Amino acid sequence: MLERISGEQIREVKQMNMNKMLKQAQKMQKKMIAMQKELEEKTVESTSGGGAVRAVANGRKELVTLEIAPEVVEGDDLEMLQDLIISAVNGALRRAEEMISEEMKKATGGFNLPPGFF
């Protein structure tokens, strides 16, 4: 025999589901905040010119270290040096973005959030 469900019972079930979703969202938010703090301490690096230029970026996508081998500075080819620096810095920033993306996937269980969501 089927029992009739009242409108009030349906509202209670919907409210319970909403509360459960809110708790899950709060848990995910706490996890992501902790992950962001952890990422701020992590670094990635990139080199160019066979290691002549080395750039290190952090999880905030900030350049924290730039090393240039002395022999590269001694030459007269300023344009080549500039290209090597740009290449190393852009590589480090790309790697920082990849690191952030991977950590976000771990924190959200693979749930894709829009870019810049956190």
Secondary structure, DSSP 8 states (H G I E B T S, - for coil): ------HHHHHHHHHHHHHHHHHHHHHHHHHHHHHHHHHHH-EEEEEETTTTEEEEEETTS-EEEEEE-HHHHHSS-HHHHHHHHHHHHHHHHHHHHHHHHHHHHHHHTT----TT--
